[in-house]
Amino acid sequence: MEAGTRMIRSRDSEFLATIERSRAACQALSDADDGLKREILTHAGNRWSLGVVYALGAEGTLRHAQIARRLKGITQRMLTRTLRQLERDGLVTRHDHRTTPPHVDYALTELGRGLLEGMIPLWGWVIENAEKFRAARARFDVESHD
C-alpha cells in the first residue's frame, strides 16, 4: 500500500477517540440545528467565503471593491451574495457610512475570526499532504481509464 493511504485499523485508540469526539459534537446539535450546521460548514468549503474571511482577517476592514481586487475571478454579484451570507451568519459586519457617493465597509467579527483560526489546521494538513493527494489522484486516473 502506498504511503499516506494506509487503512485505519479499528484498534487505533487515538483514531477511536477522534471518532468519539466527532460523534459527541454531532449529537450536541439538535435536529433543528442540522440545517444550521450544514449552512455554516458550507462557508468552510466555499472558495469565495474563505477568500473574504481571509482577506478581512489579514487586512482588516475593507470596502467591496478592495475585497473584489483580492479575489481574482469573483463577479460583483457573487461577492455581494457571499458578503450577505457571511453577514447573515454573523461572520462579517457591514457598515454603511450613509454618504454620497456610497461608502460601505466590511469587517471580520469574532465569529469570523474563529472560522479563520479553525481553518488554519485544515489548510496546514492539506499543504502537508499535497503530494499524497496528487499521487492518489494520479493512481486513480491511471487505474480507472474511464
C-alpha positions in Angstrom: 0.0 0.0 0.0 1.3 3.5 -0.9 2.5 5.9 1.8 -0.4 8.0 3.1 -3.1 5.5 2.0 -2.9 3.1 4.9 -6.2 1.7 6.1 -7.3 2.8 9.6 -7.4 -0.1 12.0 -10.3 -0.2 14.4 -7.9 -0.8 17.3 -6.2 2.6 16.7 -7.1 4.1 20.0 -6.2 7.7 19.0 -8.5 7.5 16.0 -11.3 5.9 18.0 -11.0 8.8 20.5 -11.3 11.2 17.5 -14.4 9.4 16.3 -16.0 9.6 19.7 -15.3 13.4 19.9 -16.8 13.7 16.4 -19.9 11.7 17.4 -20.3 13.8 20.5 -20.1 17.0 18.5 -22.7 15.8 16.0 -25.0 14.7 18.8 -24.7 18.1 20.5 -26.6 19.7 17.7 -30.3 19.1 17.7 -32.1 18.0 14.6 -33.2 21.6 14.2 -29.6 22.7 14.2 -28.6 20.2 11.5 -29.5 22.7 8.7 -27.6 25.4 10.5 -24.6 23.2 10.8 -24.6 22.4 7.1 -25.1 26.1 6.2 -22.2 27.2 8.4 -19.9 24.4 7.2 -20.7 25.5 3.6 -18.6 28.6 4.3 -15.7 26.4 5.3 -15.8 24.7 2.0 -16.6 27.7 -0.2 -13.8 29.3 -2.1 -15.3 32.8 -2.0 -16.4 32.7 1.6 -13.0 31.7 2.8 -11.4 34.2 0.5 -13.5 37.0 2.0 -12.8 35.8 5.6 -9.1 35.5 4.9 -8.9 39.0 3.2 -10.7 40.7 6.1 -8.7 38.7 8.7 -5.4 39.5 7.0 -6.0 43.1 6.1 -8.8 44.4 8.4 -11.7 46.5 7.3 -12.2 46.7 3.5 -14.6 48.1 1.0 -16.4 45.9 -1.5 -14.1 46.9 -4.4 -11.0 46.2 -2.3 -12.2 42.7 -1.5 -13.0 42.1 -5.1 -9.5 43.0 -6.2 -8.1 40.4 -3.7 -10.4 37.6 -5.0 -9.4 37.0 -8.6 -12.3 35.8 -10.7 -15.2 36.7 -8.4 -18.0 38.6 -10.0 -19.6 41.6 -8.4 -22.8 39.6 -8.0 -21.1 36.6 -6.3 -19.1 38.9 -4.0 -22.3 40.7 -2.9 -24.1 37.4 -2.4 -21.2 36.0 -0.4 -20.9 39.1 1.8 -24.6 39.0 2.5 -24.4 35.3 3.5 -21.4 35.9 5.7 -23.1 38.9 7.3 -26.3 37.0 7.9 -24.3 34.3 9.7 -22.5 36.8 11.9 -19.1 36.3 10.3 -18.7 39.8 8.9 -20.2 43.2 9.7 -21.3 45.7 7.2 -21.0 49.4 8.0 -22.8 51.8 5.7 -21.4 55.3 6.2 -24.5 56.8 4.5 -22.6 59.1 2.4 -22.7 60.2 -1.3 -21.1 58.5 -3.0 -21.8 55.4 -1.1 -19.1 54.2 1.4 -19.6 50.7 2.8 -17.0 48.8 4.9 -16.8 45.2 5.8 -15.0 43.8 8.8 -14.5 40.3 10.3 -16.4 39.6 13.5 -15.2 37.4 16.4 -17.2 34.5 14.9 -15.5 35.2 11.5 -12.1 35.2 13.3 -13.0 31.9 14.9 -13.7 30.4 11.5 -10.4 31.7 10.1 -8.5 30.3 13.1 -10.3 27.0 12.8 -9.4 26.6 9.1 -5.7 27.1 9.6 -5.0 23.5 10.8 -7.0 22.1 7.9 -5.1 24.2 5.4 -1.8 23.1 7.0 -2.9 19.5 6.7 -3.8 19.9 3.0 -0.4 21.6 2.4 1.5 18.9 4.3 -0.3 16.1 2.3 -0.4 17.8 -1.1 2.0 15.3 -2.7 0.0 12.3 -1.3 -3.2 13.8 -2.8 -1.5 14.3 -6.1 -0.1 10.7 -6.1 -3.6 9.3 -5.1 -5.2 11.2 -8.0 -2.6 10.0 -10.4 -3.0 6.4 -9.3 -6.8 6.7 -9.6 -6.7 8.2 -13.0 -4.4 5.5 -14.3 -6.4 2.7 -12.8 -9.8 3.9 -13.9 -9.3 4.6 -17.6 -12.9 5.6 -18.0 
